[in-house]
Amino acid sequence: MIKAVRKMIKQLSSEPKKLFLIDSIGALTTAFLLFVVLRNFNEYFGMPERILTYLSVIAVFFCIYSTTCFFVIKANWTPFIRIISIANLLYCVLTIGLVMFYNPQLTTIGTAYFLGEIAIIIGLVYIELKVATEIKNTRIVKYKNDCEGNTENR
């Protein structure tokens, strides 16, 4: 499992654009599940519809951000990856707070859904931050190699 994650981080570091595609698809999936599924079957989950709507709107904004990054950003990916990873982490903190606050209302399925969503997003945040660090480290090594190569040519 650890080897697979390392391999994924290495691959996404060389193609960071894919990370934004993954994030946008995940955010769109979250928005759909919250707004369409959980709201329509609320008696099985227990989270107030108003809260589900707010969470789905946040997910739509994350989807728009990641989709925009996917299509617009051509270089210097690191700050944009860090922004979405921090936003995802804050979303998890918000969701944990809501699960704790509305715990008496939540059903077992509702609690399991939100804890599962948090676990998936935390995994994504971990990968995003590792990819951002890997990209930064690769740029530093490349810069140092370029500098060393330039001094040898003098």
C-alpha positions as CSV (number, residue, x, y, z in Angstrom):
1,M,0.0,0.0,0.0
2,I,2.8,2.4,1.0
3,K,4.7,1.6,-2.2
4,A,1.5,2.3,-4.3
5,V,1.1,5.7,-2.7
6,R,4.7,6.6,-3.2
7,K,4.4,5.6,-6.9
8,M,1.3,7.7,-7.2
9,I,3.0,10.7,-5.6
10,K,6.0,10.3,-8.0
11,Q,3.7,10.1,-11.0
12,L,1.5,13.0,-10.0
13,S,4.6,15.1,-9.3
14,S,5.6,14.7,-12.9
15,E,2.0,15.4,-14.1
16,P,0.5,17.7,-11.4
17,K,-2.3,18.7,-13.8
18,K,-3.9,15.3,-13.1
19,L,-4.1,16.0,-9.4
20,F,-6.4,18.9,-10.2
21,L,-8.5,16.7,-12.3
22,I,-8.8,14.1,-9.5
23,D,-9.6,16.8,-7.0
24,S,-12.3,18.4,-9.3
25,I,-14.0,15.0,-9.9
26,G,-13.9,14.3,-6.2
27,A,-15.4,17.7,-5.3
28,L,-18.1,17.2,-8.0
29,T,-18.9,13.8,-6.6
30,T,-19.2,15.2,-3.1
31,A,-21.4,18.0,-4.3
32,F,-23.7,15.5,-6.1
33,L,-23.9,13.1,-3.2
34,L,-24.6,15.9,-0.6
35,F,-27.1,17.9,-2.7
36,V,-28.9,15.1,-4.6
37,V,-28.5,11.9,-2.6
38,L,-28.3,12.9,1.1
39,R,-30.8,15.7,0.8
40,N,-33.4,13.4,-0.9
41,F,-32.8,10.6,1.5
42,N,-32.2,12.7,4.6
43,E,-34.2,10.4,6.9
44,Y,-31.4,7.8,6.4
45,F,-28.6,10.3,7.2
46,G,-29.9,12.8,9.6
47,M,-27.8,15.9,8.7
48,P,-30.1,19.0,8.2
49,E,-30.8,19.8,4.6
50,R,-29.6,23.4,5.1
51,I,-26.2,22.1,6.2
52,L,-26.0,19.6,3.3
53,T,-26.7,22.5,0.9
54,Y,-23.9,24.7,2.4
55,L,-21.5,21.8,2.2
56,S,-22.4,21.0,-1.4
57,V,-21.9,24.7,-2.4
58,I,-18.4,24.6,-0.8
59,A,-17.7,21.4,-2.8
60,V,-18.9,23.1,-6.0
61,F,-16.4,26.0,-5.4
62,F,-13.6,23.5,-4.9
63,C,-14.6,21.8,-8.1
64,I,-14.5,25.1,-10.0
65,Y,-11.1,26.0,-8.5
66,S,-9.6,22.7,-9.4
67,T,-11.1,22.6,-12.9
68,T,-9.8,26.2,-13.5
69,C,-6.3,25.1,-12.3
70,F,-6.5,22.1,-14.6
71,F,-7.2,24.2,-17.6
72,V,-5.3,27.4,-16.9
73,I,-2.2,26.7,-14.8
74,K,0.8,25.8,-17.0
75,A,3.7,26.0,-14.5
76,N,4.4,26.8,-10.9
77,W,1.8,24.2,-9.6
78,T,3.0,24.1,-6.0
79,P,1.1,27.2,-4.6
80,F,-2.1,26.1,-6.3
81,I,-1.8,22.6,-5.0
82,R,-1.2,23.9,-1.5
83,I,-4.3,26.1,-1.7
84,I,-6.6,23.3,-2.6
85,S,-5.1,20.9,0.0
86,I,-5.5,23.5,2.8
87,A,-9.0,24.2,1.6
88,N,-9.8,20.4,1.6
89,L,-8.3,20.2,5.1
90,L,-10.5,23.1,6.4
91,Y,-13.5,21.4,4.8
92,C,-12.7,18.3,6.8
93,V,-12.3,20.3,10.0
94,L,-15.7,21.9,9.3
95,T,-17.3,18.5,8.6
96,I,-15.9,17.0,11.8
97,G,-17.3,20.0,13.7
98,L,-20.7,19.5,12.1
99,V,-20.7,15.7,12.8
100,M,-19.9,16.4,16.4
101,F,-22.6,19.1,16.7
102,Y,-25.3,17.2,14.9
103,N,-24.3,13.8,16.2
104,P,-27.6,13.3,18.2
105,Q,-29.5,13.7,14.9
106,L,-27.2,11.7,12.7
107,T,-28.0,8.1,11.9
108,T,-25.3,5.4,11.9
109,I,-25.2,5.6,8.1
110,G,-24.9,9.4,8.2
111,T,-22.0,9.2,10.6
112,A,-20.3,6.5,8.5
113,Y,-20.8,8.6,5.3
114,F,-19.2,11.7,6.8
115,L,-16.4,9.8,8.4
116,G,-15.7,8.0,5.2
117,E,-15.7,11.3,3.2
118,I,-13.3,12.8,5.7
119,A,-11.0,9.8,5.5
120,I,-10.9,10.0,1.7
121,I,-10.3,13.7,1.7
122,I,-7.5,13.5,4.3
123,G,-5.9,10.9,2.1
124,L,-6.1,13.3,-0.9
125,V,-4.7,16.1,1.3
126,Y,-1.8,13.9,2.2
127,I,-1.1,13.1,-1.4
128,E,-1.5,16.8,-2.5
129,L,0.9,18.0,0.1
130,K,3.5,15.3,-0.7
131,V,3.2,16.1,-4.4
132,A,3.7,19.8,-3.7
133,T,6.8,19.0,-1.7
134,E,8.1,16.7,-4.3
135,I,7.7,19.3,-7.0
136,K,9.4,21.9,-4.9
137,N,12.3,19.6,-4.1
138,T,12.7,18.6,-7.7
139,R,12.8,22.3,-8.7
140,I,15.5,23.0,-6.0
141,V,17.6,20.1,-7.2
142,K,17.3,21.1,-10.8
143,Y,18.1,24.7,-9.9
144,K,21.2,23.6,-8.0
145,N,22.3,21.4,-10.9
146,D,21.8,24.2,-13.3
147,C,23.9,26.6,-11.1
148,E,26.7,24.0,-10.7
149,G,26.6,23.4,-14.5
150,N,26.8,27.1,-15.2
151,T,29.9,27.7,-12.9
152,E,31.7,24.8,-14.6
153,N,31.3,26.4,-18.0
154,R,33.1,29.7,-17.0
